[in-house]
Amino acid sequence: MDVNQAKQEHLLALKVMRLTKPTLFTNLPVTCEDRDLPGDLFAQLMREDPSTIKGAETLMLGEMLTLPQNFGNIFLGETFSSYISVHNDSNQVVKDILVKADLQTSSQRLNLSASNSAVAELKPECCIDDVIHHEVKEIGTHILVCAVSYTSQFGEKLYFRKFFKFQVLKPLDVKTKFYNAETDEVFLEAQIQNITTSPMFMEKVSLEPSMMYNVTELNSVACGDQGESTFGKMSYLQPMDTRQYLYCLKPKPEYAEKAGVIKGVTVIGKLDIVWKTNLGERGRLQTSQLQRMAPGYGDIRLSLEVIPDTVNLEEPFGIVCKITNCSERTMDLVMEMCNTRSIHWCGISGRQLGKLSPAASLSLPLTVFSSEQGLQSISGLRLTDTFLKRTYEYDDIAQVCVVCPFMSNEC
Amino acid sequence: MDKGEAHSQRPVSLEITVEDEAGVSGPTEEASSQFEAANQILTNDGLLAQEDSIDLGGTDFVTPQEDSSATPTESLLDRLNDQMMESVMISDSPNNSEEDDVAPIDSYLDGGEQENATPENKEEDSEIGQNSTEIKVSVDQLEEECSEQETKEEQGAVQQVTAPVSPQVDTPGPSPNTSEDPEPLSGTGTGPKDEPVPVCTIFSQSTLPKSLAPDGFQPTLIKSPSFTMGSAGGSDEAVTPNKLNRPLVCQPSPSLSKFFADNGQGNPASDFFDSFTLQSSFISVSNPNADLSPGGGPPPIPLTNERHLSSTSSSISTPGALLDSAAPSTSPVFFLTSAEPNTNSQPLPPQTASAPVPAPVPVSATQPQPFNQLQAVFSGSDDPFATALSLSEVDRRHDAWLPCEETRKVLISVATQQYSPAYVESNKLTMPGLKFDNLQGDAVKDLMLSFLGEQAAMRRQVLTANSVEQSFIGLKQLISTKNWRAAVDLTGRLLTAHGQGYGKAGQATSHTTDSLQLWFVRLSLLVKLNLFHNAELEFEPFGNLDQPDLYYEYYPSVYPGRRGSMVPFSMRLLHAELPQYLAKPREALDRLHKLKTVCLAILENLEKSLAEDGSMITIAEENRQASLKLWRSRLSRVMYSTANCLLLMKIGDVKTAERYFEDVEKAYQMEGSNVSHATCVLMNRAFVYLSQNNYAEAHATFLEVLKVDPKNPVANNNAAVCLLYLGRLKESLGQLEGLVQQDPALYLHESVLFNLTTMYELESSRSTQKKQALLEAVACREGDSFNTQCLKLV
């Protein structure tokens, strides 16, 4: 009050209203049957109500649009729209009106006004209207600064501003997880959670891979001609609900050849998410580049190319190992094979594998048998680089299931 | 209101606050009154700018007054910006590590990374770990492009999400009988509709061949062979042994008599009840209004005299009353269909089996009989068979319900007179009572008092509970004039007269058709008035509407032979729907599904040529069809409610809702439901544009609708809304104002007024006067059920 009294009265009034999408008016259908006491009255009242849908009065949702009833929430990726109206409350003509609307975010200040030219004059009871739009790209506090300058009838220059502060919230929570397959494929699991208070229609969730990868979406189940989404027919995400999306990324052949070279942090791609809320209010976000720490293979990578899943007890079986030099230097390798309690290697331990230049690899067939049943872990390979006298140990390379080939009574 | 105070009052979480640096507001008085409004607007109504208030993040921002007006100094600007920057920074420090040029956003997911650190370490080989991902806005490549362009392009790909449900179902409601056809009882497609007198229509309808089974449920054959015999005998005077029972039959409900004995005098309602119960003596079985097409054509009474049959219907004073009132004496109307010669020879329904003597009925097979005449005959004949008659098809059809096992047992034991109802445990009884007795008042008048002064308020004339007849007639009058609050008051009085008044909950009482109808009206009005909590409170004693004393079988003496539920189906529906308005949509869904189950079970019974409740009664094909139709329409009503409930659970399930609507359409088996009208197509198109943010096209499309249908209120309103989004406030305002002035009947609607007042607020600081003008308009036309919130005056 004190403030107001101290202020000088302005000839113009500035009004700002956020324009969220209009909502559909809902009514409360209460019906009765003809035999009931009110008879036809309820039905008649509902028919007369302009907001009901003719022929479907008992449907709550009408077609009548109503203006936004409150400011609501605004989320990152949505578009902030606002109506700015400057109204001449006085009874005199006001001249040279300039309305400026700026949006101050935590990092920048944007001019949102459609035009920056002054309006020559504004008669009493007239107004200057402007609708501004801005796609919100930052979270946190935003301040809409509206400045109005004008000249009164008597040539007095007047100026005032208003500030409208609002918070931009985060709509989605995205968590990702990478799984590295033996075959250089990478699986990306993305959990997308709706952390707003209203349901969302997920229009699009896609992974845009980086140049090194090709992507396959694993979010639909092939069924007839068309794949059906794993989420069923409904693309709605209720508040606080989470969805898991799965993608399979394969390195492109040109990069795959140098697979051994893919080291450290690599850029996988980014998720592109488009959603809709009330009456098609649209929001879109992209994640930052998803980065994957390539599995650390050390200097030498030992992977398995061939291995049976099930073997017979005490029966030799073959495996093929692939040895890749991931280091920057040439290596001269000697391989030793140490038996464990259950795994017994066949062949000569301590044989020379020869020189292996950087990024080169060799395949090595080996024979092994297990003396115990059950799931056995293949361990005990040792590679020694004779140049540097460094030994690399490879345990738990893979598992095989060892079964007894005989009938139980024979055992 | 000084600044500090304003600030302290404001919750920190307030979304929007307004900072006014240089005073802008109007006269101080107005400003002060507006400040209150502004507070509300800021918090509730979302208008940003109604008032200048100050909140810049709690920093001491002392300057505004000094800076007022004319020339802002540079230093001020600087200072302001400093302030703002400080207050704006908040906690999210920009994370500049991103490689791209977008203004970065702090990574708010860091927490996740740490959480997941442990599992990562364990499985280093296979899993590089769960990373939290930064979200940033998609601007990487598009950054350079003009943002408008970008939006446009993206919109191109936008799919329409929310298509309005188009009203393709042609029938207005689930009830096939709500047609506005002035001829009350004409079935669809049967009977010459040009007959001026409804009675005749009915009659001629009844003489039609049976193959033209009318689709309404009125045409009902009397199926008792004895009846047919009786009519053959044509003896009006036939005296039956049952006649002895009649006094018993006619007994009004005990509670009523008690009431009248106790304090009948002063209460205006007592008169009403008196007449009402007396009339209902032979008829108490029937529902008021049963099978009447309310508001229908001319009353059939004149014809009554034609036959000079004695008639208790004379107790209804006016012809209008006959139709409008709930006077039960009109109910035998539904026997009109019995005029059809009864060729079928089904066994007697069990309830009529006790009447061994042929009916005296003049329902002679071939002789045309206006049904009210029949009624007169029945009532006049003093014959107990009248009672038996009222157990007719229609009653059974409508009242059928499947009680739960426990209730069923009680009812059976009552029926077999194993014990009298008096011994039923009280916790199995329904003992309702009013939960509040304060008068509802008239919000419009209150507003007028505070804004327009006493004189203006005095001019407002609405019907109140006192100004109408203390009866169903008055009640209907109040409802139809939209004075629902007064109607609630009146139901309260009538229920008090019935011994179920304020504070009577938990006390033993008995129920009649009428008392339950009163409850139904009261509760549905409470729901209509958004008084959900009150409705819930008063619904509570009714439990799940499945107590034994809510079935006719429980009152063998009052309703001899009558079976089924006293609770109207609509009341069950209301009961099921109620929780959704109280933020318990799942409970509502549960209840709705129970209703659906019962409906389906009954339909199944009917399909198997059983009676609704599964008993082995043979029903004439016509009756079966009529029953099927009724229960299908009930089922579809339940489906509608379910769809509404899902909608209320916030779009969430629109697809399911759509599926339900398809079900409804199937249940209706409407012909040509796929043929969309031009309006409908255009409307849908407009909504598609709307969802694409294309307000210009949407507006154009709404205008096209208006070319086809200039009076379409929805299109008019929506076109105005679009104009606003196009930045054409004045035009929009002009259009809406024009509409309200030209056709207040159509446009003095909550939604339109809400839009209008919102625009007033946006337009000028003097919105209050304009709103008051609206209030005056409302005061002349609307009843006390008007929702004053849409005027945003308080």
HADDOCK unambig.tbl for C-alpha pairs under 7 A between the chains (distance, minus, plus):
assign (segid A and resid 1 and name CA) (segid B and resid 1 and name CA) 3.83 0.50 0.50
assign (segid A and resid 1 and name CA) (segid B and resid 2 and name CA) 5.38 0.50 0.50
assign (segid A and resid 1 and name CA) (segid B and resid 32 and name CA) 6.76 0.50 0.50
assign (segid A and resid 2 and name CA) (segid B and resid 1 and name CA) 6.19 0.50 0.50
assign (segid A and resid 2 and name CA) (segid B and resid 2 and name CA) 5.40 0.50 0.50
assign (segid A and resid 3 and name CA) (segid B and resid 2 and name CA) 6.03 0.50 0.50
assign (segid A and resid 3 and name CA) (segid B and resid 65 and name CA) 6.01 0.50 0.50
assign (segid A and resid 4 and name CA) (segid B and resid 23 and name CA) 6.23 0.50 0.50
assign (segid A and resid 4 and name CA) (segid B and resid 25 and name CA) 6.78 0.50 0.50
assign (segid A and resid 4 and name CA) (segid B and resid 28 and name CA) 6.52 0.50 0.50
assign (segid A and resid 5 and name CA) (segid B and resid 28 and name CA) 6.47 0.50 0.50
assign (segid A and resid 6 and name CA) (segid B and resid 65 and name CA) 6.09 0.50 0.50
assign (segid A and resid 7 and name CA) (segid B and resid 22 and name CA) 6.68 0.50 0.50
assign (segid A and resid 7 and name CA) (segid B and resid 23 and name CA) 4.32 0.50 0.50
assign (segid A and resid 7 and name CA) (segid B and resid 65 and name CA) 6.15 0.50 0.50
assign (segid A and resid 7 and name CA) (segid B and resid 68 and name CA) 5.82 0.50 0.50
assign (segid A and resid 8 and name CA) (segid B and resid 23 and name CA) 5.76 0.50 0.50
assign (segid A and resid 8 and name CA) (segid B and resid 68 and name CA) 6.57 0.50 0.50
assign (segid A and resid 8 and name CA) (segid B and resid 69 and name CA) 6.37 0.50 0.50
assign (segid A and resid 9 and name CA) (segid B and resid 23 and name CA) 6.59 0.50 0.50
assign (segid A and resid 9 and name CA) (segid B and resid 24 and name CA) 5.71 0.50 0.50
assign (segid A and resid 9 and name CA) (segid B and resid 25 and name CA) 6.20 0.50 0.50
assign (segid A and resid 9 and name CA) (segid B and resid 26 and name CA) 6.00 0.50 0.50
assign (segid A and resid 10 and name CA) (segid B and resid 24 and name CA) 5.16 0.50 0.50
assign (segid A and resid 10 and name CA) (segid B and resid 25 and name CA) 6.93 0.50 0.50
assign (segid A and resid 13 and name CA) (segid B and resid 24 and name CA) 6.75 0.50 0.50
assign (segid A and resid 13 and name CA) (segid B and resid 764 and name CA) 6.96 0.50 0.50
assign (segid A and resid 13 and name CA) (segid B and resid 765 and name CA) 6.94 0.50 0.50
assign (segid A and resid 15 and name CA) (segid B and resid 49 and name CA) 5.02 0.50 0.50
assign (segid A and resid 15 and name CA) (segid B and resid 50 and name CA) 6.72 0.50 0.50
assign (segid A and resid 15 and name CA) (segid B and resid 762 and name CA) 5.58 0.50 0.50
assign (segid A and resid 16 and name CA) (segid B and resid 47 and name CA) 6.82 0.50 0.50
assign (segid A and resid 16 and name CA) (segid B and resid 48 and name CA) 5.46 0.50 0.50
assign (segid A and resid 16 and name CA) (segid B and resid 49 and name CA) 5.07 0.50 0.50
assign (segid A and resid 16 and name CA) (segid B and resid 762 and name CA) 6.96 0.50 0.50
assign (segid A and resid 17 and name CA) (segid B and resid 47 and name CA) 5.00 0.50 0.50
assign (segid A and resid 17 and name CA) (segid B and resid 48 and name CA) 5.30 0.50 0.50
assign (segid A and resid 17 and name CA) (segid B and resid 49 and name CA) 6.84 0.50 0.50
assign (segid A and resid 18 and name CA) (segid B and resid 47 and name CA) 6.95 0.50 0.50
assign (segid A and resid 18 and name CA) (segid B and resid 48 and name CA) 6.99 0.50 0.50
assign (segid A and resid 25 and name CA) (segid B and resid 751 and name CA) 6.58 0.50 0.50
assign (segid A and resid 28 and name CA) (segid B and resid 528 and name CA) 6.39 0.50 0.50
assign (segid A and resid 30 and name CA) (segid B and resid 524 and name CA) 6.37 0.50 0.50
assign (segid A and resid 30 and name CA) (segid B and resid 528 and name CA) 6.82 0.50 0.50
assign (segid A and resid 31 and name CA) (segid B and resid 570 and name CA) 6.59 0.50 0.50
assign (segid A and resid 32 and name CA) (segid B and resid 570 and name CA) 5.07 0.50 0.50
assign (segid A and resid 33 and name CA) (segid B and resid 175 and name CA) 6.65 0.50 0.50
assign (segid A and resid 33 and name CA) (segid B and resid 570 and name CA) 6.56 0.50 0.50
assign (segid A and resid 34 and name CA) (segid B and resid 177 and name CA) 6.92 0.50 0.50
assign (segid A and resid 34 and name CA) (segid B and resid 178 and name CA) 7.00 0.50 0.50
assign (segid A and resid 34 and name CA) (segid B and resid 289 and name CA) 6.66 0.50 0.50
assign (segid A and resid 34 and name CA) (segid B and resid 290 and name CA) 6.56 0.50 0.50
assign (segid A and resid 34 and name CA) (segid B and resid 291 and name CA) 6.54 0.50 0.50
assign (segid A and resid 34 and name CA) (segid B and resid 292 and name CA) 6.87 0.50 0.50
assign (segid A and resid 34 and name CA) (segid B and resid 293 and name CA) 6.65 0.50 0.50
assign (segid A and resid 35 and name CA) (segid B and resid 287 and name CA) 6.18 0.50 0.50
assign (segid A and resid 35 and name CA) (segid B and resid 288 and name CA) 6.39 0.50 0.50
assign (segid A and resid 35 and name CA) (segid B and resid 289 and name CA) 4.79 0.50 0.50
assign (segid A and resid 35 and name CA) (segid B and resid 290 and name CA) 3.83 0.50 0.50
assign (segid A and resid 35 and name CA) (segid B and resid 291 and name CA) 5.72 0.50 0.50
assign (segid A and resid 36 and name CA) (segid B and resid 287 and name CA) 6.83 0.50 0.50
assign (segid A and resid 36 and name CA) (segid B and resid 288 and name CA) 6.65 0.50 0.50
assign (segid A and resid 36 and name CA) (segid B and resid 289 and name CA) 6.33 0.50 0.50
assign (segid A and resid 36 and name CA) (segid B and resid 290 and name CA) 6.95 0.50 0.50
assign (segid A and resid 36 and name CA) (segid B and resid 517 and name CA) 6.55 0.50 0.50
assign (segid A and resid 36 and name CA) (segid B and resid 568 and name CA) 6.99 0.50 0.50
assign (segid A and resid 37 and name CA) (segid B and resid 288 and name CA) 5.95 0.50 0.50
assign (segid A and resid 37 and name CA) (segid B and resid 289 and name CA) 6.32 0.50 0.50
assign (segid A and resid 37 and name CA) (segid B and resid 326 and name CA) 6.21 0.50 0.50
assign (segid A and resid 37 and name CA) (segid B and resid 517 and name CA) 5.85 0.50 0.50
assign (segid A and resid 38 and name CA) (segid B and resid 476 and name CA) 6.23 0.50 0.50
assign (segid A and resid 38 and name CA) (segid B and resid 521 and name CA) 6.96 0.50 0.50
assign (segid A and resid 39 and name CA) (segid B and resid 289 and name CA) 6.33 0.50 0.50
assign (segid A and resid 39 and name CA) (segid B and resid 294 and name CA) 5.74 0.50 0.50
assign (segid A and resid 40 and name CA) (segid B and resid 178 and name CA) 6.34 0.50 0.50
assign (segid A and resid 40 and name CA) (segid B and resid 294 and name CA) 5.54 0.50 0.50
assign (segid A and resid 41 and name CA) (segid B and resid 480 and name CA) 6.25 0.50 0.50
assign (segid A and resid 50 and name CA) (segid B and resid 713 and name CA) 6.25 0.50 0.50
assign (segid A and resid 50 and name CA) (segid B and resid 714 and name CA) 6.87 0.50 0.50
assign (segid A and resid 50 and name CA) (segid B and resid 746 and name CA) 6.50 0.50 0.50
assign (segid A and resid 51 and name CA) (segid B and resid 714 and name CA) 6.81 0.50 0.50
assign (segid A and resid 53 and name CA) (segid B and resid 167 and name CA) 5.89 0.50 0.50
assign (segid A and resid 54 and name CA) (segid B and resid 167 and name CA) 6.14 0.50 0.50
assign (segid A and resid 54 and name CA) (segid B and resid 172 and name CA) 6.53 0.50 0.50
assign (segid A and resid 55 and name CA) (segid B and resid 167 and name CA) 5.60 0.50 0.50
assign (segid A and resid 55 and name CA) (segid B and resid 168 and name CA) 6.84 0.50 0.50
assign (segid A and resid 55 and name CA) (segid B and resid 169 and name CA) 5.35 0.50 0.50
assign (segid A and resid 55 and name CA) (segid B and resid 170 and name CA) 4.88 0.50 0.50
assign (segid A and resid 55 and name CA) (segid B and resid 171 and name CA) 5.12 0.50 0.50
assign (segid A and resid 55 and name CA) (segid B and resid 172 and name CA) 3.96 0.50 0.50
assign (segid A and resid 55 and name CA) (segid B and resid 173 and name CA) 6.89 0.50 0.50
assign (segid A and resid 56 and name CA) (segid B and resid 167 and name CA) 5.71 0.50 0.50
assign (segid A and resid 56 and name CA) (segid B and resid 169 and name CA) 6.36 0.50 0.50
assign (segid A and resid 56 and name CA) (segid B and resid 172 and name CA) 5.55 0.50 0.50
assign (segid A and resid 56 and name CA) (segid B and resid 173 and name CA) 6.54 0.50 0.50
assign (segid A and resid 57 and name CA) (segid B and resid 172 and name CA) 6.14 0.50 0.50
assign (segid A and resid 57 and name CA) (segid B and resid 173 and name CA) 6.50 0.50 0.50
assign (segid A and resid 58 and name CA) (segid B and resid 173 and name CA) 6.58 0.50 0.50
assign (segid A and resid 58 and name CA) (segid B and resid 640 and name CA) 6.64 0.50 0.50
assign (segid A and resid 59 and name CA) (segid B and resid 640 and name CA) 6.32 0.50 0.50
assign (segid A and resid 59 and name CA) (segid B and resid 644 and name CA) 6.29 0.50 0.50
assign (segid A and resid 60 and name CA) (segid B and resid 644 and name CA) 5.66 0.50 0.50
assign (segid A and resid 63 and name CA) (segid B and resid 164 and name CA) 6.90 0.50 0.50
assign (segid A and resid 63 and name CA) (segid B and resid 714 and name CA) 6.53 0.50 0.50
assign (segid A and resid 64 and name CA) (segid B and resid 714 and name CA) 5.23 0.50 0.50
assign (segid A and resid 64 and name CA) (segid B and resid 717 and name CA) 6.94 0.50 0.50
assign (segid A and resid 64 and name CA) (segid B and resid 718 and name CA) 6.43 0.50 0.50
assign (segid A and resid 65 and name CA) (segid B and resid 718 and name CA) 5.49 0.50 0.50
assign (segid A and resid 66 and name CA) (segid B and resid 751 and name CA) 6.08 0.50 0.50
assign (segid A and resid 66 and name CA) (segid B and resid 755 and name CA) 5.91 0.50 0.50
assign (segid A and resid 67 and name CA) (segid B and resid 721 and name CA) 6.94 0.50 0.50
assign (segid A and resid 67 and name CA) (segid B and resid 755 and name CA) 5.71 0.50 0.50
assign (segid A and resid 69 and name CA) (segid B and resid 45 and name CA) 5.07 0.50 0.50
assign (segid A and resid 69 and name CA) (segid B and resid 46 and name CA) 6.06 0.50 0.50
assign (segid A and resid 70 and name CA) (segid B and resid 44 and name CA) 5.69 0.50 0.50
assign (segid A and resid 70 and name CA) (segid B and resid 45 and name CA) 4.25 0.50 0.50
assign (segid A and resid 70 and name CA) (segid B and resid 46 and name CA) 3.39 0.50 0.50
assign (segid A and resid 70 and name CA) (segid B and resid 47 and name CA) 6.66 0.50 0.50
assign (segid A and resid 71 and name CA) (segid B and resid 45 and name CA) 7.00 0.50 0.50
assign (segid A and resid 71 and name CA) (segid B and resid 46 and name CA) 3.96 0.50 0.50
assign (segid A and resid 71 and name CA) (segid B and resid 47 and name CA) 6.68 0.50 0.50
assign (segid A and resid 77 and name CA) (segid B and resid 137 and name CA) 6.06 0.50 0.50
assign (segid A and resid 83 and name CA) (segid B and resid 727 and name CA) 7.00 0.50 0.50
assign (segid A and resid 85 and name CA) (segid B and resid 763 and name CA) 6.81 0.50 0.50
assign (segid A and resid 87 and name CA) (segid B and resid 763 and name CA) 6.51 0.50 0.50
assign (segid A and resid 87 and name CA) (segid B and resid 764 and name CA) 6.14 0.50 0.50
assign (segid A and resid 89 and name CA) (segid B and resid 764 and name CA) 6.92 0.50 0.50
assign (segid A and resid 106 and name CA) (segid B and resid 88 and name CA) 5.95 0.50 0.50
assign (segid A and resid 106 and name CA) (segid B and resid 89 and name CA) 5.49 0.50 0.50
assign (segid A and resid 107 and name CA) (segid B and resid 103 and name CA) 6.88 0.50 0.50
assign (segid A and resid 129 and name CA) (segid B and resid 727 and name CA) 5.73 0.50 0.50
assign (segid A and resid 129 and name CA) (segid B and resid 728 and name CA) 6.95 0.50 0.50
assign (segid A and resid 130 and name CA) (segid B and resid 727 and name CA) 5.71 0.50 0.50
assign (segid A and resid 131 and name CA) (segid B and resid 727 and name CA) 5.60 0.50 0.50
assign (segid A and resid 137 and name CA) (segid B and resid 137 and name CA) 5.30 0.50 0.50
assign (segid A and resid 138 and name CA) (segid B and resid 105 and name CA) 6.17 0.50 0.50
assign (segid A and resid 139 and name CA) (segid B and resid 105 and name CA) 6.95 0.50 0.50
assign (segid A and resid 140 and name CA) (segid B and resid 92 and name CA) 6.92 0.50 0.50
assign (segid A and resid 141 and name CA) (segid B and resid 88 and name CA) 5.65 0.50 0.50
assign (segid A and resid 157 and name CA) (segid B and resid 70 and name CA) 5.76 0.50 0.50
assign (segid A and resid 158 and name CA) (segid B and resid 69 and name CA) 5.78 0.50 0.50
assign (segid A and resid 158 and name CA) (segid B and resid 70 and name CA) 4.23 0.50 0.50
assign (segid A and resid 158 and name CA) (segid B and resid 71 and name CA) 6.95 0.50 0.50
assign (segid A and resid 159 and name CA) (segid B and resid 69 and name CA) 5.64 0.50 0.50
assign (segid A and resid 159 and name CA) (segid B and resid 70 and name CA) 5.30 0.50 0.50
assign (segid A and resid 159 and name CA) (segid B and resid 71 and name CA) 6.73 0.50 0.50
assign (segid A and resid 160 and name CA) (segid B and resid 21 and name CA) 6.77 0.50 0.50
assign (segid A and resid 160 and name CA) (segid B and resid 22 and name CA) 5.09 0.50 0.50
assign (segid A and resid 160 and name CA) (segid B and resid 69 and name CA) 6.26 0.50 0.50
assign (segid A and resid 161 and name CA) (segid B and resid 20 and name CA) 6.27 0.50 0.50
assign (segid A and resid 161 and name CA) (segid B and resid 21 and name CA) 5.99 0.50 0.50
assign (segid A and resid 161 and name CA) (segid B and resid 22 and name CA) 6.46 0.50 0.50
assign (segid A and resid 162 and name CA) (segid B and resid 18 and name CA) 6.54 0.50 0.50
assign (segid A and resid 162 and name CA) (segid B and resid 19 and name CA) 5.37 0.50 0.50
assign (segid A and resid 162 and name CA) (segid B and resid 20 and name CA) 4.71 0.50 0.50
assign (segid A and resid 162 and name CA) (segid B and resid 21 and name CA) 6.45 0.50 0.50
assign (segid A and resid 163 and name CA) (segid B and resid 18 and name CA) 5.13 0.50 0.50
assign (segid A and resid 163 and name CA) (segid B and resid 19 and name CA) 4.53 0.50 0.50
assign (segid A and resid 163 and name CA) (segid B and resid 20 and name CA) 6.38 0.50 0.50
assign (segid A and resid 164 and name CA) (segid B and resid 16 and name CA) 6.14 0.50 0.50
assign (segid A and resid 164 and name CA) (segid B and resid 17 and name CA) 5.49 0.50 0.50
assign (segid A and resid 164 and name CA) (segid B and resid 18 and name CA) 4.66 0.50 0.50
assign (segid A and resid 164 and name CA) (segid B and resid 19 and name CA) 6.46 0.50 0.50
assign (segid A and resid 164 and name CA) (segid B and resid 48 and name CA) 6.85 0.50 0.50
assign (segid A and resid 165 and name CA) (segid B and resid 16 and name CA) 5.01 0.50 0.50
assign (segid A and resid 165 and name CA) (segid B and resid 17 and name CA) 5.37 0.50 0.50
assign (segid A and resid 165 and name CA) (segid B and resid 18 and name CA) 6.58 0.50 0.50
assign (segid A and resid 166 and name CA) (segid B and resid 15 and name CA) 5.26 0.50 0.50
assign (segid A and resid 166 and name CA) (segid B and resid 16 and name CA) 4.87 0.50 0.50
assign (segid A and resid 167 and name CA) (segid B and resid 15 and name CA) 6.27 0.50 0.50
assign (segid A and resid 174 and name CA) (segid B and resid 132 and name CA) 6.92 0.50 0.50
assign (segid A and resid 174 and name CA) (segid B and resid 133 and name CA) 6.10 0.50 0.50
assign (segid A and resid 175 and name CA) (segid B and resid 131 and name CA) 6.39 0.50 0.50
assign (segid A and resid 175 and name CA) (segid B and resid 132 and name CA) 4.90 0.50 0.50
assign (segid A and resid 175 and name CA) (segid B and resid 133 and name CA) 5.86 0.50 0.50
assign (segid A and resid 176 and name CA) (segid B and resid 130 and name CA) 5.56 0.50 0.50
assign (segid A and resid 176 and name CA) (segid B and resid 131 and name CA) 5.33 0.50 0.50
assign (segid A and resid 176 and name CA) (segid B and resid 132 and name CA) 6.01 0.50 0.50
assign (segid A and resid 176 and name CA) (segid B and resid 133 and name CA) 6.63 0.50 0.50
assign (segid A and resid 177 and name CA) (segid B and resid 129 and name CA) 5.70 0.50 0.50
assign (segid A and resid 177 and name CA) (segid B and resid 130 and name CA) 3.99 0.50 0.50
assign (segid A and resid 177 and name CA) (segid B and resid 131 and name CA) 5.90 0.50 0.50
assign (segid A and resid 178 and name CA) (segid B and resid 127 and name CA) 6.01 0.50 0.50
assign (segid A and resid 178 and name CA) (segid B and resid 128 and name CA) 5.91 0.50 0.50
assign (segid A and resid 178 and name CA) (segid B and resid 129 and name CA) 5.92 0.50 0.50
assign (segid A and resid 178 and name CA) (segid B and resid 130 and name CA) 6.45 0.50 0.50
assign (segid A and resid 179 and name CA) (segid B and resid 126 and name CA) 5.98 0.50 0.50
assign (segid A and resid 179 and name CA) (segid B and resid 127 and name CA) 4.79 0.50 0.50
assign (segid A and resid 179 and name CA) (segid B and resid 128 and name CA) 6.65 0.50 0.50
assign (segid A and resid 180 and name CA) (segid B and resid 126 and name CA) 5.23 0.50 0.50
assign (segid A and resid 180 and name CA) (segid B and resid 127 and name CA) 5.81 0.50 0.50
assign (segid A and resid 181 and name CA) (segid B and resid 126 and name CA) 6.90 0.50 0.50
assign (segid A and resid 199 and name CA) (segid B and resid 650 and name CA) 6.94 0.50 0.50
assign (segid A and resid 199 and name CA) (segid B and resid 651 and name CA) 6.88 0.50 0.50
assign (segid A and resid 199 and name CA) (segid B and resid 652 and name CA) 5.73 0.50 0.50
assign (segid A and resid 234 and name CA) (segid B and resid 655 and name CA) 6.66 0.50 0.50
assign (segid A and resid 236 and name CA) (segid B and resid 652 and name CA) 5.96 0.50 0.50
assign (segid A and resid 238 and name CA) (segid B and resid 652 and name CA) 6.29 0.50 0.50
assign (segid A and resid 279 and name CA) (segid B and resid 162 and name CA) 5.69 0.50 0.50
assign (segid A and resid 279 and name CA) (segid B and resid 691 and name CA) 5.28 0.50 0.50
assign (segid A and resid 280 and name CA) (segid B and resid 160 and name CA) 6.88 0.50 0.50
assign (segid A and resid 280 and name CA) (segid B and resid 161 and name CA) 5.80 0.50 0.50
assign (segid A and resid 280 and name CA) (segid B and resid 162 and name CA) 6.50 0.50 0.50
assign (segid A and resid 280 and name CA) (segid B and resid 691 and name CA) 4.35 0.50 0.50
assign (segid A and resid 280 and name CA) (segid B and resid 692 and name CA) 6.59 0.50 0.50
assign (segid A and resid 281 and name CA) (segid B and resid 691 and name CA) 6.80 0.50 0.50
assign (segid A and resid 285 and name CA) (segid B and resid 135 and name CA) 7.00 0.50 0.50
assign (segid A and resid 285 and name CA) (segid B and resid 136 and name CA) 6.46 0.50 0.50
assign (segid A and resid 285 and name CA) (segid B and resid 137 and name CA) 4.98 0.50 0.50
assign (segid A and resid 285 and name CA) (segid B and resid 138 and name CA) 5.44 0.50 0.50
assign (segid A and resid 286 and name CA) (segid B and resid 135 and name CA) 6.22 0.50 0.50
assign (segid A and resid 286 and name CA) (segid B and resid 136 and name CA) 5.78 0.50 0.50
assign (segid A and resid 286 and name CA) (segid B and resid 137 and name CA) 5.51 0.50 0.50
assign (segid A and resid 286 and name CA) (segid B and resid 138 and name CA) 4.77 0.50 0.50
assign (segid A and resid 287 and name CA) (segid B and resid 133 and name CA) 6.61 0.50 0.50
assign (segid A and resid 287 and name CA) (segid B and resid 134 and name CA) 5.74 0.50 0.50
assign (segid A and resid 287 and name CA) (segid B and resid 135 and name CA) 4.24 0.50 0.50
assign (segid A and resid 287 and name CA) (segid B and resid 136 and name CA) 5.42 0.50 0.50
assign (segid A and resid 288 and name CA) (segid B and resid 133 and name CA) 6.87 0.50 0.50
assign (segid A and resid 288 and name CA) (segid B and resid 134 and name CA) 5.54 0.50 0.50
assign (segid A and resid 288 and name CA) (segid B and resid 135 and name CA) 5.81 0.50 0.50
assign (segid A and resid 288 and name CA) (segid B and resid 136 and name CA) 5.96 0.50 0.50
assign (segid A and resid 290 and name CA) (segid B and resid 133 and name CA) 6.88 0.50 0.50
assign (segid A and resid 292 and name CA) (segid B and resid 128 and name CA) 6.90 0.50 0.50
assign (segid A and resid 293 and name CA) (segid B and resid 128 and name CA) 5.96 0.50 0.50
assign (segid A and resid 295 and name CA) (segid B and resid 125 and name CA) 6.25 0.50 0.50
assign (segid A and resid 295 and name CA) (segid B and resid 128 and name CA) 6.53 0.50 0.50
